[in-house]
């Protein structure tokens, strides 16, 4: 079955890079996603990566996927105060349309 | 363009009452999902609709929960005889097709007193 793990809290200074990690257990993952949730808001899709890719870069965001270790990371370059939020990784597995989410990682950006 | 919308944004109810939560998906999206976000459980899948196919109800936590999707568009999630453990944020998402990226609405925060 699907099980997605994330660490809970990250504090980072404005302008530094943030790295958020996620591990998953199901090797039949097809797509892996990063969503952002600001206080009182829904989930905003940030980026996603197909399981046959190792890396994807999108402006300040870099996603790295290590399929051997079932490890996914999100790097945010030049972190801004507007990046303060909870970040969720999610996987979708083959033949399954639902998303399995991690518990989320709260990022606090210190000015 | 318009995203997924949900109503109400907040709902406070008394234990034992029934509630209905509404989701308007993005126009043209054939797939619709309900998830629940609670403190203890994180984000959990509840139910999935795809076109005219029978819905995947495997995530519904009890028979007090039901959902329907009328005309392939708007969906209503109904919780009967609400309990305090039903307090959570209920999120709706839609996608263009079954395997496409899911876009989420702002959620409905349900508080059962």
Interface residues (C-beta under 8 A of the other chain):
Chain A: X30 X31 X33 X35 X41 X42 X43 X44 X45 X48 X88 X90 X92 X97 X98 X99 X100 X101 X102 X103 X104
Chain B: X4 X6 X31 X33 X35 X42 X43 X45 X48 X50 X56 X59 X91 X93 X98 X99 X101 X102 X103 X104 X105 X106 X107
